[in-house]
Amino acid sequence: MQAVSVELGLLSLPKNKTFLVTILSFISFVAVSYLFGIDSMTTTIFLLIVSIVLLISSVDFFIDGAKGLARKLGIAEVIIGLTIVSVGTSLPEILVTSASAIDSATNPGAADLAFGSIFGSILSQITLILGIVVLTTSVKVHPNWFKRDGMLMLACLILVGIMSMTESGLTRTEGAILVLIYLGYVYYLLSNRNKLAEDEGGESNVQEAITWSSVSYSMMLILGLYFALFSAQKLVELASELALAANVPHAIIGTTVSGIGTSLPELTIAIMAAKKSEGVAIGTLIGSNITDPTLSIGLAALIAPMTMTGAGVDMLMYLIFPSTVVGVLVALVFMRTDYEFKKWEGGVLIAVYGVFLVLMEMYRRGLF
């Protein structure tokens, strides 16, 4: 017997748990900021945590609206996953890097935060987050995830690194090139959507028990984007304040706090997907890691050319970027062996991230 689908209207939005978390996080941030300001370290850290929660919940709200509206319009499920979800889960990185680009004119460390956020997000997703997912269950991978998406992910990462090394940053022209690469990738996916659906599992015929009206999905898009923009801007400001107060380089804050925090949507989606569909979890992470070094950082460079500080270049280009490349290579090697991630490999990936954190702390203390 087929389940009956119930469609909810705009007035039912307050019943949505993600909506409630988003609204409560926003109210908490505004209230604490107004009552206590950001003069103390404790308040700054609290607001930083709240801004990350708000960023994650608002992006989740945005993705729900985008996927639902796409289904209403009759767009194929595989295209929703490879395009809307990929961009949606990378929206925090897009917003953080764009906000950093805007601030870079008055805040020299903002560019370090932008690059640190991108490299940190890629590294945390492909080692820490992928490792956590694999520890929960062994995941088989379709060969196309490695041959097509995995190789493109590595190529895009190396390209951004080479571009960044030439002039200690990115120009608008380089940003345009990166964005065009991403658009070309999306065009390929759209042009081959039928073949991809046939080769990689086809469409989902599962009908959701509860759906929303088109107006409700549109409101999810609008509200999700607004709160995501707000929280991303606050995250950049608070991360900068925290870096200055603790005498920690912007690159470290961007790589750890912002990098991991903005990767939590991928972690949630990947863990849920790993338990339901082979390969989808890996595709989610790799798809996001193609978006980050192309669309995310490319759009930021188009907004304003970004130049890293001298200290940022040393840390980002000689420690963080090489570590990210190593992390990606280790993940690709594991992916290629039998086209399956085994649980023990998840532990190795987490250990790789742990070694990276130790190296970061050693660098900060001037031990090398």
Secondary structure per residue as TSV (DSSP state, phi and psi in degrees):
chain	resnum	aa	ss	phi	psi
A	1	M	-	360.0	127.0
A	2	Q	-	-80.3	134.7
A	3	A	-	-67.7	143.5
A	4	V	-	-84.6	130.7
A	5	S	-	-86.2	130.6
A	6	V	E	-105.8	126.7
A	7	E	E	-102.2	125.8
A	8	L	E	-101.2	150.6
A	9	G	-	-99.2	-174.6
A	10	L	G	-61.6	-36.6
A	11	L	G	-69.0	-13.5
A	12	S	G	-90.1	-3.1
A	13	L	G	-55.1	-38.6
A	14	P	G	-59.4	-16.1
A	15	K	G	-79.8	-13.3
A	16	N	-	-75.3	125.1
A	17	K	H	-63.4	-40.0
A	18	T	H	-64.4	-38.9
A	19	F	H	-61.7	-43.9
A	20	L	H	-64.1	-43.6
A	21	V	H	-61.3	-41.7
A	22	T	H	-62.5	-48.7
A	23	I	H	-65.2	-44.7
A	24	L	H	-64.9	-38.1
A	25	S	H	-64.9	-42.3
A	26	F	H	-63.3	-45.9
A	27	I	H	-62.7	-42.2
A	28	S	H	-61.9	-43.4
A	29	F	H	-62.8	-48.5
A	30	V	H	-63.3	-43.0
A	31	A	H	-64.9	-48.1
A	32	V	H	-66.2	-40.0
A	33	S	H	-61.5	-42.2
A	34	Y	H	-70.6	-40.8
A	35	L	H	-79.8	-37.0
A	36	F	H	-119.3	-16.0
A	37	G	T	68.8	-162.5
A	38	I	T	-125.7	36.5
A	39	D	-	-79.6	-27.4
A	40	S	S	-103.7	154.4
A	41	M	H	-63.5	-40.4
A	42	T	H	-61.2	-46.2
A	43	T	H	-64.7	-40.6
A	44	T	H	-61.9	-44.8
A	45	I	H	-64.5	-41.7
A	46	F	H	-61.4	-47.0
A	47	L	H	-65.4	-33.7
A	48	L	H	-63.0	-43.7
A	49	I	H	-64.4	-43.6
A	50	V	H	-63.4	-39.3
A	51	S	H	-65.7	-35.7
A	52	I	H	-67.2	-43.2
A	53	V	H	-61.0	-44.2
A	54	L	H	-63.3	-41.0
A	55	L	H	-62.5	-45.5
A	56	I	H	-66.3	-47.1
A	57	S	H	-66.8	-38.6
A	58	S	H	-68.3	-37.4
A	59	V	H	-67.1	-40.1
A	60	D	H	-61.2	-40.8
A	61	F	H	-63.3	-42.4
A	62	F	H	-61.4	-44.8
A	63	I	H	-63.4	-42.2
A	64	D	H	-57.5	-44.1
A	65	G	H	-66.1	-41.7
A	66	A	H	-66.2	-45.9
A	67	K	H	-65.6	-42.9
A	68	G	H	-64.6	-43.2
A	69	L	H	-66.0	-37.4
A	70	A	H	-62.4	-42.4
A	71	R	H	-64.1	-39.3
A	72	K	H	-59.8	-34.9
A	73	L	T	-86.8	-2.1
A	74	G	T	81.0	24.1
A	75	I	-	-79.7	139.7
A	76	A	-	-58.2	142.2
A	77	E	H	-59.5	-40.8
A	78	V	H	-63.7	-35.5
A	79	I	H	-71.5	-35.2
A	80	I	I	-59.6	-45.8
A	81	G	I	-66.8	-40.6
A	82	L	I	-82.3	-18.2
A	83	T	I	-116.5	-63.4
A	84	I	I	-64.6	-47.6
A	85	V	I	-65.7	-40.3
A	86	S	H	-60.0	-49.0
A	87	V	H	-68.5	-38.9
A	88	G	H	-62.6	-44.5
A	89	T	H	-71.4	-20.7
A	90	S	T	-93.0	-0.5
A	91	L	H	-57.8	-38.9
A	92	P	H	-57.5	-45.0
A	93	E	H	-64.9	-39.7
A	94	I	H	-60.4	-44.7
A	95	L	H	-71.4	-40.6
A	96	V	H	-64.0	-46.0
A	97	T	H	-68.0	-37.1
A	98	S	H	-66.9	-42.3
A	99	A	H	-63.9	-37.5
A	100	S	H	-65.8	-37.7
A	101	A	H	-63.3	-40.4
A	102	I	H	-64.2	-39.7
A	103	D	H	-79.1	-12.6
A	104	S	T	-64.8	-24.0
A	105	A	T	-66.8	-35.3
A	106	T	T	-106.6	-17.7
A	107	N	-	-125.3	98.6
A	108	P	T	-56.7	-30.5
A	109	G	H	-77.3	-8.7
A	110	A	H	-63.8	-37.3
A	111	A	H	-65.1	-38.5
A	112	D	H	-59.9	-40.7
A	113	L	H	-64.3	-39.6
A	114	A	H	-63.8	-51.4
A	115	F	H	-65.4	-39.3
A	116	G	H	-63.1	-38.6
A	117	S	H	-64.5	-42.4
A	118	I	H	-67.5	-54.2
A	119	F	H	-62.6	-40.3
A	120	G	H	-64.9	-38.5
A	121	S	H	-65.6	-45.2
A	122	I	H	-61.3	-47.5
A	123	L	H	-64.0	-45.2
A	124	S	I	-66.2	-37.1
A	125	Q	I	-68.2	-43.1
A	126	I	I	-84.2	-12.4
A	127	T	I	-117.4	-69.6
A	128	L	I	-63.2	-54.1
A	129	I	I	-71.5	-44.8
A	130	L	H	-61.3	-38.6
A	131	G	H	-62.2	-42.2
A	132	I	H	-63.0	-43.5
A	133	V	H	-60.3	-47.0
A	134	V	H	-67.7	-32.1
A	135	L	H	-64.4	-30.8
A	136	T	H	-73.9	-32.7
A	137	T	S	-166.1	142.3
A	138	S	-	-65.5	139.7
A	139	V	E	-124.0	123.4
A	140	K	E	-83.2	147.4
A	141	V	-	-122.5	133.4
A	142	H	-	-68.3	137.4
A	143	P	H	-52.7	-31.0
A	144	N	H	-65.0	-30.3
A	145	W	I	-61.5	-36.2
A	146	F	I	-79.7	-52.5
A	147	K	I	-66.9	-40.2
A	148	R	I	-95.4	-61.8
A	149	D	I	-78.4	-40.2
A	150	G	I	-64.1	-44.9
A	151	M	H	-66.7	-37.1
A	152	L	H	-66.4	-39.0
A	153	M	H	-58.7	-47.4
A	154	L	H	-63.8	-43.5
A	155	A	H	-63.1	-42.4
A	156	C	H	-66.0	-40.0
A	157	L	H	-62.0	-47.1
A	158	I	H	-64.9	-38.7
A	159	L	H	-62.1	-44.9
A	160	V	H	-62.2	-39.8
A	161	G	H	-62.6	-43.7
A	162	I	H	-64.6	-45.2
A	163	M	H	-60.1	-42.2
A	164	S	H	-68.5	-31.0
A	165	M	H	-74.0	-29.0
A	166	T	H	-64.8	-44.9
A	167	E	H	-129.7	26.0
A	168	S	T	56.6	32.6
A	169	G	E	169.0	-161.0
A	170	L	E	-127.6	137.8
A	171	T	-	-92.0	171.8
A	172	R	H	-64.2	-36.4
A	173	T	H	-62.8	-44.1
A	174	E	H	-65.5	-37.5
A	175	G	H	-61.6	-41.2
A	176	A	H	-63.5	-39.9
A	177	I	H	-61.9	-43.8
A	178	L	H	-64.6	-42.1
A	179	V	H	-64.0	-40.9
A	180	L	H	-64.3	-35.9
A	181	I	H	-61.4	-44.5
A	182	Y	H	-64.0	-44.9
A	183	L	H	-61.6	-36.8
A	184	G	H	-64.5	-38.8
A	185	Y	H	-63.6	-45.3
A	186	V	H	-63.8	-40.0
A	187	Y	H	-60.9	-40.8
A	188	Y	H	-61.4	-44.9
A	189	L	H	-62.8	-42.8
A	190	L	H	-66.7	-40.2
A	191	S	H	-68.3	-27.2
A	192	N	T	-113.1	25.8
A	193	R	H	-60.6	-38.0
A	194	N	H	-68.1	-42.3
A	195	K	H	-66.6	-40.3
A	196	L	H	-62.8	-42.3
A	197	A	H	-63.0	-38.6
A	198	E	H	-71.9	-42.6
A	199	D	H	-75.4	-31.0
A	200	E	T	-117.7	28.7
A	201	G	T	116.2	-8.5
A	202	G	-	73.8	-163.6
A	203	E	-	-98.2	156.3
A	204	S	-	-87.2	128.7
A	205	N	-	-102.9	10.5
A	206	V	-	-75.0	129.3
A	207	Q	-	-100.5	128.3
A	208	E	-	-71.2	143.1
A	209	A	S	-70.1	-32.1
A	210	I	E	-125.6	126.2
A	211	T	E	-126.1	174.4
A	212	W	E	-121.9	161.4
A	213	S	-	-72.2	163.6
A	214	S	H	-60.0	-37.8
A	215	V	H	-63.5	-40.4
A	216	S	H	-65.0	-44.5
A	217	Y	H	-62.9	-38.9
A	218	S	H	-63.9	-40.2
A	219	M	H	-66.4	-35.4
A	220	M	H	-60.1	-42.0
A	221	L	H	-60.9	-49.3
A	222	I	H	-66.0	-51.1
A	223	L	H	-66.3	-41.3
A	224	G	H	-60.3	-43.3
A	225	L	H	-67.3	-41.2
A	226	Y	H	-61.4	-51.1
A	227	F	H	-67.6	-30.8
A	228	A	H	-67.2	-42.4
A	229	L	H	-61.2	-45.2
A	230	F	H	-61.2	-50.5
A	231	S	H	-68.1	-34.1
A	232	A	H	-65.2	-42.2
A	233	Q	H	-63.0	-43.6
A	234	K	H	-67.2	-34.9
A	235	L	H	-62.8	-42.0
A	236	V	H	-62.8	-46.6
A	237	E	H	-62.8	-46.0
A	238	L	H	-69.3	-37.6
A	239	A	H	-63.0	-39.0
A	240	S	H	-66.1	-43.2
A	241	E	H	-62.0	-43.0
A	242	L	H	-65.3	-39.3
A	243	A	H	-62.9	-43.2
A	244	L	H	-68.1	-43.5
A	245	A	H	-65.9	-37.2
A	246	A	T	-94.7	2.6
A	247	N	T	57.3	37.7
A	248	V	-	-107.3	134.3
A	249	P	-	-57.8	144.9
A	250	H	H	-56.8	-34.5
A	251	A	H	-62.0	-37.7
A	252	I	H	-68.8	-45.7
A	253	I	H	-60.2	-45.2
A	254	G	I	-63.9	-35.8
A	255	T	I	-76.2	-34.4
A	256	T	I	-98.2	-69.5
A	257	V	I	-60.8	-55.3
A	258	S	I	-71.8	-40.9
A	259	G	H	-61.6	-48.1
A	260	I	H	-72.4	-43.5
A	261	G	H	-58.5	-43.7
A	262	T	T	-78.1	-6.4
A	263	S	T	-95.3	-4.0
A	264	L	H	-63.2	-32.4
A	265	P	H	-59.2	-41.8
A	266	E	H	-62.4	-38.6
A	267	L	H	-62.3	-47.1
A	268	T	H	-61.5	-49.2
A	269	I	H	-64.1	-42.6
A	270	A	H	-65.1	-42.4
A	271	I	H	-64.3	-43.9
A	272	M	H	-64.4	-41.9
A	273	A	H	-69.3	-36.2
A	274	A	H	-61.7	-29.0
A	275	K	T	-84.5	-11.3
A	276	K	T	-118.0	-29.7
A	277	S	S	-147.5	123.5
A	278	E	T	-63.7	129.8
A	279	G	T	87.1	-23.0
A	280	V	H	-65.5	-38.5
A	281	A	H	-61.2	-43.7
A	282	I	H	-67.0	-39.1
A	283	G	H	-62.5	-35.9
A	284	T	H	-62.6	-46.4
A	285	L	H	-68.2	-44.8
A	286	I	H	-67.1	-40.4
A	287	G	H	-59.6	-41.5
A	288	S	H	-66.2	-36.3
A	289	N	H	-77.9	-8.0
A	290	I	H	-86.8	-37.2
A	291	T	H	-66.2	-42.2
A	292	D	I	-60.9	-52.0
A	293	P	I	-80.9	2.7
A	294	T	I	-118.0	-74.2
A	295	L	I	-68.2	-46.9
A	296	S	I	-61.3	-57.9
A	297	I	H	-75.3	-28.4
A	298	G	H	-66.5	-44.1
A	299	L	H	-62.7	-39.6
A	300	A	H	-61.5	-42.5
A	301	A	H	-67.9	-31.8
A	302	L	H	-68.3	-35.0
A	303	I	H	-66.2	-46.7
A	304	A	S	-160.2	127.5
A	305	P	-	-54.9	137.9
A	306	M	E	-115.6	131.6
A	307	T	E	-124.3	125.9
A	308	M	-	-75.2	154.1
A	309	T	-	-73.9	166.5
A	310	G	H	-58.8	-44.5
A	311	A	H	-66.2	-35.7
A	312	G	H	-65.7	-40.1
A	313	V	H	-60.9	-45.9
A	314	D	H	-58.8	-48.4
A	315	M	H	-74.2	-45.1
A	316	L	I	-70.7	-46.7
A	317	M	I	-84.2	-24.2
A	318	Y	I	-108.8	-5.6
A	319	L	I	-131.8	-58.6
A	320	I	I	-69.2	-48.0
A	321	F	H	-63.3	-48.5
A	322	P	H	-59.9	-37.1
A	323	S	H	-63.9	-38.4
A	324	T	H	-64.9	-43.0
A	325	V	H	-61.3	-44.7
A	326	V	H	-60.7	-44.9
A	327	G	H	-59.8	-43.2
A	328	V	H	-64.3	-43.0
A	329	L	H	-62.7	-42.2
A	330	V	H	-61.6	-44.3
A	331	A	H	-63.4	-39.5
A	332	L	H	-68.0	-37.4
A	333	V	H	-62.1	-45.4
A	334	F	H	-63.9	-37.3
A	335	M	H	-64.7	-37.7
A	336	R	H	-74.8	-30.0
A	337	T	G	-71.9	106.9
A	338	D	G	62.7	11.0
A	339	Y	G	48.8	49.5
A	340	E	E	-156.5	136.4
A	341	F	E	-92.8	123.5
A	342	K	-	-95.8	159.0
A	343	K	H	-59.9	-39.5
A	344	W	H	-65.5	-28.2
A	345	E	H	-69.3	-29.9
A	346	G	H	-62.2	-39.7
A	347	G	H	-64.0	-38.9
A	348	V	H	-64.1	-42.4
A	349	L	H	-62.4	-42.3
A	350	I	H	-63.8	-39.4
A	351	A	H	-63.2	-37.1
A	352	V	H	-59.6	-43.5
A	353	Y	H	-65.8	-38.1
A	354	G	H	-62.2	-41.8
A	355	V	H	-61.6	-40.1
A	356	F	H	-60.4	-43.7
A	357	L	H	-63.0	-38.6
A	358	V	H	-63.4	-44.1
A	359	L	H	-62.2	-38.4
A	360	M	H	-61.6	-44.8
A	361	E	H	-66.9	-39.1
A	362	M	H	-63.0	-40.5
A	363	Y	H	-64.6	-43.3
A	364	R	H	-62.5	-32.5
A	365	R	T	-86.5	1.5
A	366	G	T	74.8	26.0
A	367	L	-	-80.3	-13.3
A	368	F	-	-157.2	360.0
